[in-house]
Amino acid sequence: MNQPIVDAARIRKFDQLTLEKEGITSLQLMERVGMVMADYMINNSLITQLDHICIVSGSGNNGGDALVIAEHLLAHNYHVDLFVVGSNDGASDETKTLVERINHPIRFIESPEDIDFLKQALDDTSILIDGIFGIGLSREIEGIYRNVIDTIQQYDNSIISIDMPSGIHADNGLKQGVAVKANDTLIVQTLKQGHLLNDGIVYTGRRHILDVGILAEYREEETHLLDPDYYRRYLKQRHPISHKYDYGHVLTVGGSRGMMGAPLLSAIASMRCGSGLSSVLYLDTDQDYIPTYPPELMIDTYSGLASFTPKLEKKHAVVFGMGLTQDNPIRKESLNQVLKTDIPVVIDATGIPYFKALMDNHTERGNIVLTPHKGEFAKFLGISVEELNKNLILYAKNVAHKYHVTVVLKGAVTIITNDTLTYFSHFANPGMATAGSGDVLAGMIGSFLGQGYTPIEASILGVSVHSHAGNKAKDTYGEASMMASDIITSIAKTLKG
């Protein structure tokens, strides 16, 4: 089942809804959250009675959760050192109440001199519970808070963070100057975007989603974490009485000198995903450089629009852009001709700048899939990658909305959106960061388009099967040695089950 993912504003609304409908105070909600977290740590052996536990809390609501955890652990005779960063005067009312009622020494860290007491505790600590910042952090960390986090990161203690690792932005996952790198994060009620984006996916560690009874009302247009088994449930079975044209003819257009293999990888991947036929079209000026190809593929060339247009007949999907050079008028005309038809199209790599020059003429078409990585997408938008990282989902959804396309923004976490539906996929592996891996994905999505799936379905299936095949390739060859062709080989193993 796909898990919902929310931003900070949505979870705040859920909190407020819970307070209003249940008639409870924010302190009572904190007490519930802290108790559930403490019990979870005990019952799942994240902590033991032998551990020396150091809890570092902030003075806001996340700190309140940490203080409730401390109170509960102390009641169960755990060895706890307790620190609050900041002053009691600046603490929230809930935090002040908890500080007053905890019958245990609490040291406030207000100046660099107080850091020495934290260091002394950390020398003997086996588990550190991080409750400094939660979902409210939106600025770079400075002053004593930065000093505390820098100090924490100097030690090798196992770290459990509450809801968000302190210093990670809840919406974009970016590190706000410094951040706590957690081994485990206990997530309140539902995933936040920042757990999976940018630095967040590394700093969050193992994710534990805890149902703490917050009333969450999810919408269809909510972002979701893609279920790894999606493809097993939604792939269509082949009919016993069928022929190759029932499964689509995919045309792959791409390649230039030095990059002639890219469209071949895409076209082979299309066939491995079930396409009935797969063709590759090169410019005739490059025909002397066409590499050896599997006999199942159909290879052809064209010289201009007059010879290109007939090649689109009886095609069920087009994959355009792999291995192309930029600023070629024939290729630009070719893509424009594709976009004048109603054939579903995947536009990848260098095809994306060509699309940018043509897109204003094709905003109503509706069955286009763009498959950029972050660098290509930032260039498409005319911004830096750094700026893109601040609002990945917003930029992807805006492009999907404005041009009626489906965006597959590739990365360690791939974002798939048509504006109405948005999914995160994160079960790939670093070995897939290799030449040709994106070409393979484009061909897979093209294959599913040609078989009659909608653009969002084809994109989800392509990303899902691509990730599984990549993991099988990793198991065989290892992350450092695997190649894009190994992913293609593993498609058959994945689809076979």
N, C-alpha and C positions, 0 to 999 in steps of 0.2 A: 504494500500500500504506500502511495506517495505521501510523505510527511510534509505538512505545511511549514513554510518559512516566513517569518514576519520581520518588519522593521521595528525600531524602538517605539515609534508613534503608535503602532498597532498594539503592542504589548501593554503600553500605558493605558490605552482604551480598555483592554481586557481587564487590567487591574481595577480601573474605576468602575467598570460594569460589575465586577465581583463585589466591590465594597458596597455599591448601591443595592444590588439585588439581594445580597446576603445580610445587609445591615450591620456590617462589621467595620472596625477601624483599621487603619493602615498598620497599626501595631499588631493587631490580631492576625492580619494577613502575614506579616513578617514572622510572627511566632509559628504560624502554620508552615511556612516555607522552610524556616530554619529547622523545625522538628523533623520534617520529611527528609531534609538533606542529612541531618545527623543520623537518623535511623538508617538511611540508605548507605552511608559510609560504614556504619557498624555492620549491618546485615550483609553487605557485599564485600567485606574484608578490605575496604580501602584503607581502613585504619585498624589497629589492634591495641590491646591494653599494654603491649610492650613498647608502643611508639611514644616518642617524646614529640608532642604536637605544639607547633607555634601557630597561632591564629593572628593574622595581621588584618585589621579591619579599617575601613574608612569611617568617616563621620556621617555619611549619608545613609540611604536606605539599604544599599548593598552591605554596608557595614553593619546595619541592624540585623540582617540575615546572619552575618558571621557571628555576631554577639549571641544570638539565640542558639546557634550551633555550639558556641563555647559553653553557654549555660547548660545545655543538654549533656554535653560530653563530661563536664565537671560533675554533674549529678550522677553520672555512671562511672565516676572515679578514673577518668582518663587524665593523663599528665598533660596539662595545658599551660602554655605561656601566652598571655593575651596582650596585644598591642593595638592601640587606636592611633591612626595617623591624623594629625591635626589637633585642634584644641576642643575641649569640652564645650566652651562657649559657642563655637561655630558649628556644633553638631546639631542634627535634626532632633526634634522633640522625642521621637521614638528612640533614637540612639541614647539620648540623655536618660530616658526612663530605664533602658536596659543596663546602662552603666551603673545607675544607682542601685539596681536590685541584684546585680551579680555579686555574689559573696566570694570574690577572688581578686587578687591584685591585678590592676590594669595600669599599664604604662602608656601615657600619651606621648607620641613622638611629634614634637613641635619645632625642634631645632636640630642642626647637625650633631650637636653634643649627645642628643638622645639616641642617635644611631648606634652608639657603642653598646647600649643595653640590648638593642636588637641583635647585634653581632654576637654578643655573649650567648643569647638564647639560641641563635642559629647554629652555633658551634655544636650544640648538643641535640639539635632538632633532626628528626627523621622524616616528619611530615609537616609541610607548611600549608595552611589553609589561607588562600588569598581572597579577601573580601574588601579590597580597597576601593575599587571602582566597579560600577555595573554598566547598565545600558545607557546611562545619562552622559557619559564622557563624550565631549565633542570638540575638545581643544587640546593642544599639545601640553604634555605634562611638564611641570616646572617645579622648582623649589624643593621643599622637603619631600614631596611625593616622588619626585624623580630620584632623589637620593635614596629613598626607601626601596624603590623598585630596582635601582642599580645594585643596591646591597643584596637584595634577595637573589638576584641573578648571579651573584658571585659564588653561591653555594650550590651543592649538588643534592639538596633535599628533594624528595618527591613532592610535587606541588599539586594541590587540588584547588581549582578556582571555582568561585561561586558565580554562576550564570555566564559571565564573560571574563576571560583573563584580563586583569586590570591593565589598561593601556591600549586595548584593542577597541576600535570604533565599532559599535553594535550594528551599524548599517552597511559600512563598506569594508570592514575587516582590516583597515589600515592601522598600523602601529602609530600611536600618537606621541612620537618622540622616543619613548621607551615602553616596554610592556613586559608583563610576567609571562614566561613561557611555561604553560601548565602541562603536567602529565595527564591530568584528568580535569574535565570541566563538568560540573553539575548544572545542567541547563534547566531553568525554570519554565516548565509547561511546554514550550515549543522552541524549535530552532530559530535563531536570529540570523539575519543575512551575514553578519560579521563573523559567525562561526565558520563560514565556508569560503569567504572571499579574501583575496590578497593574503596578508600576513595571518589572518585569522585561522586559516585552515592548518597552519603549522603551529601556531601558539595555543590553539584550543586543546590539542592532545586528544585523548579518547573522550568521546562525547557520551554523556549519560543524560537522557531526557527524563525529567521527573514530573509526574503528574501531581501537582500540588493543589488541585482543585480550583484553579483560576478559570473563570467562565470565559471560554474563548469561542467566538462566533466567526467561523471561517467562511470565506466567500469563494466562489468558483475561480475568480480571477486572482486569488492568492497565489503567491509563489510556492512551489512545491519541490521537495527533494525527490528526484526520480528514483522510483523503486528499481533496484538492480534486476529484478525478474520481469520487468515490464514486457520485454520482447517475447518471453515465453507465453504470455497470455494473449498477446495481440497479433502475433504473426498468423497470417491466413494459411490454412492447409491447402496444398495443391490438390486440384480435383483429379480423380483417376482418369477421366476422359478429357484431356486438354492437349494443347499444342503450344509451341514456343511463343507464338504471338499473344497467347493469353497472359504471358508474364512480362511483356513489355520489351521494347527495343530501345536501348539507351544509346544516344550519340554523345561521344566525348570529344570536345573540341579544345585543342591546346597544343603545347609543345613548341619548342624553338631550339636552335642549336645549343647544345650543352644541357638541355632539359627535355629531351625527347622522351625520356622514360616516364615522366610524370603522368601524362594522359593514359599511358599503358597501365600503370598501377591502378588508376581510377577505373579504367574499363574492365580490368580483370576482377577488381573488387565488386563491380556491378554484377558480373556473372556469378561470382561466388555467393552473392546475396539472393540469387534466384532469377535474375533477368533471363528472358528467353534468348535475346540477341544483344550483342554489344559491339558497337562500331567506334572507331577512332578516326578523326578527320584532322589531317595536318595541312599546312600550306604547301603547295607544290614546290616552293623554293627550298623547302627543308627535306624533300623526300629522300635525298641521298644519305640522310642522317638517321633515318628510321631504324631503331634497333630491332633485334630479333624479337618476335612476339609469338604468343601462343596461337596455334592454328584455329582455335575457336573464335578468335577476334576477327572482325572485318576491318581492314585498314584501307583508307582512301585519302585522296588529296583534293584540294580546290585551289583556284587561282584568284578568285574574286567572287562578287555577289552572284553573278550569273551561274557560276558552277556550284556555289554554296547552297543556294535556295533549294534546288531539287533534293539535296541530301537530307532535308528536313522532313520529307514525305515519309509517312508511316512510322514516324518516331514517337515514342511515348514519353520520353524525357530527354533533356539535354543537360550535359554537365560541361561547363565552360570556364576556362581560365588557367588550368594547371600548366605550369611551365612556359607561359607566354612572356614575351617581352612587351614593354609598354610603348605607347604612341605609334601603333601600327594601324593605319586607316582601314586596311582590309579587315582586320580583326574587329575593329570598332563597328564597321558596317555589318559584319557577320552577326555580332551580338545584337545589334539593333534589329536585324531581320528576325532573329530568334524571338525577340521580345514583341514583335508584331504578331506573332502567332499565339495560340493558346496552349502551346506545349509547356508543361511544367519544366522549370529550369533551375539548376543549382549553379551558383556563380561563386567561384573560389579564387583565391590567390590574386594574380594579376588581372583576372577578369573583373575584380571589384572596382579598380579605378576606371575601367571601361564603362561599367555600369553607372558609376557616379556621373560620368559625362552625359549619360543617356536617360537617367532615371526620371527626370521631370516629365518626359514624354510617355512614361509607362506607369504612372502611379495607381492606375485602376486595375492593373492586370491581375494581381492577387495570388498567383501560384509560383512565386519566386522564393528561393532559399539562398540567403547569403551565408557564407561560412568563413568569416575572417578570424584570424587570431588578433590579439590586442593591438599589435603594431599596425596591422592593416586597417583595423577598425578606427584607430585613432587618426590615421592618415585620411581615411574616408570622411571623418567628421571634421578634420582640420584642427585637431587639438593634440596635446601631448598625451603620452601614455599615462603620465602622472595625473593629469586632469581626468582622463577616462576612468582611472582606478577609483576616483572619489565617488563616482556615480555610475558604476557599470550597468546596473539594471535599468536605471532611468534612461541612459543613452540608448541601450539596446531596444527598450520598449518604444522610445520616441521614433527611432528609425523604422521599427516594425509598423508603428501606427501611421506615420507620415507617408510611407511608400507602399503600404499593404504587402509587406514581405515578412517572411519568417527569418529571424536572425539566429544563427548558431555561432555564438561567440566562444571560440575555442580557448582552452587553458587548462590549468590543473583542475579547476572546476569549470565545466562548460555550461554556459547559459543559453537556454533555448527559449525563444519567445516569439509569439505573433501578436504581442501586446495584450490580448485577452488572456492567454494562458502562458505561464512562465515556469520553467523547470530548471533546476540545478542538477547536473550530473557530476559526481566526484569519485567514481570508482575505477578510474583509469590508473595508470602508474607512470612514473618518470621515464621509463624506458620507451614510452611512446613519443617522447620528445626527440624524434629522429626524422631525417629527411624522407619525405614521401608519405608520412603518416596522415597528414591532412588531405593529400590527394586520394588516399584510400577511403577516408571518411566521405569525401565529396561523392565518390563513385557509389558508395553504399547508400547514401541518401538518394542519389539519382536512381538507383535500382528500385528502391521502395516507391519513389514517385512514379516510376514507369509501371509498377505493378498495381497502381491505383490508390495508393494511400494518399491522404491529404498531406499538404506540406508540413504541418506540425507533427502528424503521425510519422511521416517518413523521416523527419529530423530526429524525433525521439528514438525511433527504431534504429536508425543509423548510428547515433551516438551510443545507444545501449549495446548493440552488437559489437561495435568497434571497441568499446571498453572491455567487454568480456573477451573478445578475441585477443586484444592486447595483453590482458592478464594471462591468458593461456600461452601466448608467445613468451612472456616473461618467465613463466614456469619452465619452459623448455630451454630458452637461450640465456636468460638473465637480463636484467635491465640494461646493462652496458652493451651487450652484444646483439640484442634484438634489432631487426630491421623492419621496414614497412612491409616488405614481402612476407615476413614471418607473420604479420598481422593477417594478411590475406590468407595464408595457409591455415591459420587458426579460425577463420570464419566458418569453415566447414565443420570443424570440431564443435564450435559454439552452437551452430544451428542444428547440428545433429543431436546435441544434448549430451 
